[in-house]
Structures are given as structure tokens and as C-alpha cells.
């Protein structure tokens, strides 16, 4: 497998960095804004605008997977140490996602004391579980198929199946016919913010688009591909709006903002336009300035460390079982106006950026120390959870 040449392009890190900033802003404003402002027309527009943040996060995960897979194709389709390391990372993401919803740092107390509401929150499917399961599925698909052409065809088939089966799987009949942990993973009627259907579709879409981009990159036809990508994105946006205006309905239970295939394609179209715009932006500035001279390094770092930024901002904003009170939710939830909420966003971002720099430095310069920290944290929390009686 040839070297893809992706190292020449850093627009993906810029894309992920921007998505992370949107994510932090959206969560902070949503949590701290006063109830009357949340009922305003502005907040409705804000929520629509931030409807692409999580899909963008998932799309970026799929894009990154494609880059890593094409670099190490032989290892990716073989049952070896590389495969099992990647599988473990996917499982770890799922475990971290569930752990962020723990009501208590004790298995015994969770089983005996947790309320139905707490169990529902614990079992709800969030971004990390969706990413972990999506990446795990793709890696297993690579092992089974092994041939690039059929892998891509299978990916497209699964993508379409996920998008168009979502309204059926979100039905009340499905909700009550499955165990709660499975129902929460599959669809969002139980309260899961990012269930498998339809959100894992964005991971598949990111993997597919990245695969094509890298193939065109090898042929030095990136500009041609990205131009088509922007055109396709615009067409998806237009077609999704037109199709939703047609006077007929295919599904018995139709919820546009949650299950509509048209809404999925709308968000994917926005992401494609955004990604291609960033590519042209980088290309333009790379010609005007020396390579890398214009690129804001802090945005690159938070893009590279998007997973760290995601977890860290959740802990600072919402807290955790070990940090119930010292967090922004407990201190100022629902008490700030728009200006104050934006100031809180800037303040939190200014705290997160140096934290990301530090973690990035440790990972690059002291990888053994970074792994030691992760294993120490994981084992300590697991020990407390399984053996702490209260």
C-alpha cells in the first residue's frame, strides 16, 4: 500500500479543532443560559446550528480511521497485535463513555441504590460509545472482507441501511420490545443523545469520504475531488430540503429532528461543504504564505487532542461522581445571560487549551509516561468501582 501523502494536509486537524470549539460553546451556552433565553427564537437557531457538532465529531473519527487504515493496510486486515490494539482502543472508548454516566463510583451502590432515572442515564448511548462501536464494527469488517473494493461497497450498503432504517427502529414498538440497555444503544426514545441509529452513519460516511480522498491524493487529483465534494455537499443540502417538502410521508412515526433521513443528509452535506472549504482555505494560504506559517498551532493541537478536549470539558462543565459540586453546572447552571455564557465559554476554552498542550507534549515526548498515566487512572477507577462498597 502506497504512502497516501496525507501528511501534506492539515485541514483535518483544523476541521476537528473547529468542531471541538463549537462543541464546547454549545454545551456551555446550553447549560448556563437562563430558561427565558432558552425559550427564545435565538436559542432555537443556536440549537439548529449546533446540530452538526456531534455528527462532525463522528465524521472526523471515521476520517481518521481511514487514514490510519490505509497507512497500515496489511496490519488492518490481519489478526495480529495491531488489530487487537485497535480493538482494545474501541472497547476502551465504549467503557469510558459509560463511565462518564456513572451515578456512583461503586458497583454495589449502583445496583442497590441507583434509581430508574440514574440507570436510564447510565445506559444511555453517547458520542464515545457510538465512536467506539462504529470503529470496532469497521475493523471487524476489514478483517472479514479484506478486499478494498468490497469493503467500500459494504460500507456504503451499511450506511444506507442505517439511515433509512432509523425511523423504524425509533418506533415505540422497538423501544418496549428490547431490553433497556439494547434499546438505549439502538435508538434515542429512551433518552440516548447519540444512539447507533443514525449517528454511526456519520462514522461510516467519514471513512468512505476519507478513503476516496486518499485515493485521489495518491493520483495528485485532490483539488478535483474536493471540488466535487463541495458540489455533492451543496446538492445533499438542497435535495434534503426539497425532499422533506414533498407532500407524502413514508414512515408512520416521523420525527424530523431525530430520525429523518433528510435531516441526516442535510447535516452530512453541511459537513462536506465545511470540510472542502477548509481544504481550499488551507490551499489558498499555503500558496500565499510559507507552509505552516499561517496555521494556528493551538487549533491544531486541540484538533489532534479532540478526545482529551471532549472528556476534559465534560468533567469541568458537568462534573463527575468524584466531582459533584466543583463544576460550572453546579455553580452557575441556568443563571447567565448570553454575554456571560460566551465569556464562560472563552474562559473554559482558555483553561482547556494549555491542558491539551500539556497532554499532547507528554504523549509525544514521554509516551511511556502517558500510557502509565492512562493505565493508572483506568485501574484505579476500576478498582474503586468494583470493590468500593459505598
LINMO-V206802 format. One record per helix or strand of 2 or more residues. SS is the DSSP state (alpha for helix, beta for strand). FROM is the first residue (numbers start at 0). LEN is the number of residues. If there is no record, write none. Layout:
ss & from & len
SS & FROM & LEN
SS & FROM & LEN
This chain:
ss & from & len
alpha & 5 & 3
alpha & 10 & 22
alpha & 34 & 4
alpha & 40 & 31
alpha & 72 & 4
alpha & 80 & 19
alpha & 106 & 7
alpha & 115 & 8
alpha & 126 & 19
alpha & 147 & 22
alpha & 171 & 6
alpha & 179 & 7
alpha & 195 & 23
alpha & 221 & 24
alpha & 255 & 4
alpha & 260 & 28
alpha & 296 & 8
alpha & 305 & 13
alpha & 327 & 5
alpha & 337 & 28
alpha & 366 & 21
